[in-house]
C-alpha cells in the first residue's frame, strides 16, 4: 500500500502499526503531530472511554483512542468505501469487539436523539464544509454527550472557531500546518 495512503498509530497497544485508508475526495487524516498533542492533552482520559469519531474518514482519531485503551469507539462515515476500509482495519487489529462502524451522514445522524452518550467526541469534518457550529449544537441538543465529555475539534486554521454551547469551555488549542485544533470540556451537572 502506498505510504501516502496510510496512517501510523502513535501510541498504546497498536503503536507503530500502519493502516491503509482509501483515496476518497476530502479525506485528510489528522496529522501525527496533532494526534500526539491531542492524546497528551487528554492525559489518559481515553482509557475505558466511549468515543464517537463522527466524520471518521481514515479513522485515525478513533483508532488511536482504541490503541490507548478506549472501551468502545463508534466510527461514522457516509462513504461505503471508507466504511469497508475501517471494518477491515478493525479486523486487522483484532478490535472489532470494541468498535462499531456506522455508514451514515454525520450531520443527519446527530440531528436525531442519541442512542447513547459519549465520553469523548472527535469532530474533524471536511475543511471545505462549514459544519462545526451546527454539529456542536446538535450534539448538545440531542444527548450525544455525557455531563463532562471531551470534544475535539479540527478545522482550517484560517477560520475562526464557531460559537460553542454555553456549557463547553476550551481546554487547549493548537495548530499544525493548515489545521487548527481545540479540545473542549463540557461542564454540566447531571440530574
C-alpha positions in Angstrom: 0.0 0.0 0.0 1.4 3.4 -0.8 2.8 5.3 2.2 0.7 8.3 1.2 -2.5 6.3 1.9 -1.6 5.0 5.3 -1.7 6.2 8.8 0.5 5.3 11.7 -0.9 4.6 15.1 1.3 6.6 17.5 0.9 5.1 21.0 -0.6 2.4 23.1 -1.4 -1.2 22.2 -1.2 -0.8 18.4 1.5 1.8 18.5 3.7 1.8 15.3 1.1 -0.1 13.2 0.4 1.3 9.8 -3.1 1.0 8.4 -4.4 1.9 4.9 -7.1 4.3 4.0 -8.9 4.8 0.7 -8.3 7.5 -1.9 -11.5 9.5 -1.3 -12.1 13.2 -2.0 -11.7 15.4 1.1 -10.3 12.6 3.2 -7.5 14.2 5.2 -6.2 12.2 8.2 -5.4 14.1 11.3 -1.6 14.6 11.3 0.6 12.5 13.6 1.7 15.7 15.4 -1.9 16.8 16.2 -2.9 13.3 17.3 0.1 13.1 19.7 -0.8 16.5 21.0 -4.4 15.6 21.5 -3.7 12.5 23.4 -1.2 14.3 25.6 -3.9 16.8 26.4 -6.3 14.1 27.3 -3.8 12.6 29.7 -5.1 9.1 29.8 -8.8 10.0 29.5 -9.2 7.7 26.6 -8.7 4.6 28.8 -12.1 3.0 29.4 -13.9 5.8 27.5 -16.7 5.5 25.0 -15.8 7.6 21.9 -17.5 8.9 18.8 -15.4 9.5 15.7 -18.2 11.4 13.8 -16.6 12.2 10.4 -14.2 9.2 10.7 -12.5 9.2 7.3 -9.2 7.4 7.8 -10.3 6.6 11.4 -7.0 8.0 12.7 -8.5 9.5 15.9 -10.8 6.6 16.8 -8.1 4.0 16.1 -5.7 6.0 18.2 -8.3 6.0 21.0 -8.7 2.3 20.8 -5.0 1.8 20.9 -4.9 3.9 24.1 -7.5 1.8 25.9 -10.9 3.2 24.8 -13.6 0.7 25.8 -15.7 1.4 22.7 -15.4 3.6 19.6 -18.2 4.3 17.1 -16.9 5.3 13.7 -19.3 7.2 11.5 -18.8 8.0 7.8 -21.1 8.2 4.8 -18.6 6.7 2.2 -19.1 3.0 1.8 -15.5 2.7 0.6 -14.3 4.3 3.9 -16.7 2.1 6.0 -15.3 -1.0 4.4 -11.7 0.0 5.0 -12.5 0.9 8.6 -14.1 -2.5 9.1 -11.0 -4.1 7.5 -8.6 -2.1 9.8 -10.5 -3.1 12.9 -10.3 -6.7 11.8 -6.5 -6.4 11.2 -6.1 -5.1 14.7 -8.5 -7.7 16.2 -10.5 -4.8 17.7 -14.0 -5.5 16.1 -15.5 -6.3 19.6 -14.6 -2.8 20.9 -15.9 -0.8 17.9 -18.8 -0.4 15.5 -18.8 1.3 12.1 -21.9 3.2 11.0 -22.5 4.1 7.4 -24.4 7.4 7.7 -24.3 11.1 7.1 -22.8 12.5 10.3 -24.9 15.7 10.1 -28.1 13.8 9.8 -27.2 11.3 12.5 -26.5 13.9 15.2 -29.8 15.7 14.3 -31.6 12.8 15.9 -31.7 11.8 19.6 -28.7 9.7 20.5 -28.9 6.1 21.4 -26.0 6.6 23.8 -23.9 9.4 25.2 -20.1 9.5 24.7 -17.2 10.5 26.9 -15.1 11.8 24.0 -16.2 13.0 20.6 -13.9 13.7 17.7 -15.1 16.2 15.2 -13.0 16.6 12.0 -15.4 17.3 9.2 -14.2 18.2 5.7 -12.5 21.5 5.8 -14.5 22.8 2.8 -17.7 22.5 4.8 -18.8 24.9 7.4 -20.4 22.4 9.7 -18.8 22.7 13.1 -21.2 25.1 14.8 -24.3 23.2 13.7 -22.7 19.8 14.7 -21.9 21.2 18.1 -25.4 22.5 18.6 -26.9 19.1 17.6 -24.5 17.1 19.9 -25.6 19.2 22.8 -29.3 19.3 22.0 -29.7 15.6 21.2 -28.0 14.0 24.2 -24.8 12.7 22.4 -22.6 13.9 25.3 -22.1 12.8 28.9 -22.1 15.6 31.5 -18.3 16.0 31.5 -17.5 15.0 27.9 -14.4 16.0 26.0 -14.9 17.3 22.5 -12.0 17.6 20.0 -12.4 19.9 17.0 -10.3 20.3 13.9 -10.7 22.9 11.1 -8.9 25.0 8.6 -6.5 27.3 10.6 -7.8 30.4 8.6 -11.3 30.1 10.2 -12.4 31.5 13.5 -13.8 29.0 16.0 -17.6 28.8 15.9 -19.8 29.8 18.8 -19.9 26.9 21.2 -22.7 25.8 23.6 -22.5 27.7 26.9 -21.5 24.6 28.8 -18.5 24.0 26.6 -15.1 25.5 27.5 -11.8 25.5 25.6 -9.3 23.4 27.5 -6.4 23.6 24.9 -5.8 24.9 21.4 -3.1 24.3 18.8 -2.1 24.5 15.1 -0.1 22.4 12.7 0.2 23.4 9.1 -3.3 24.4 7.8 -5.1 22.7 10.6 -6.2 24.3 13.9 -7.4 22.1 16.7 -9.1 22.6 20.1 -10.0 20.3 23.0 -13.1 21.4 24.8 -14.7 20.2 28.0 -18.4 20.1 28.6 -19.2 21.1 32.2 -22.7 20.2 33.3 -24.1 18.6 36.4 -26.4 15.7 35.6 -29.8 15.2 37.1 
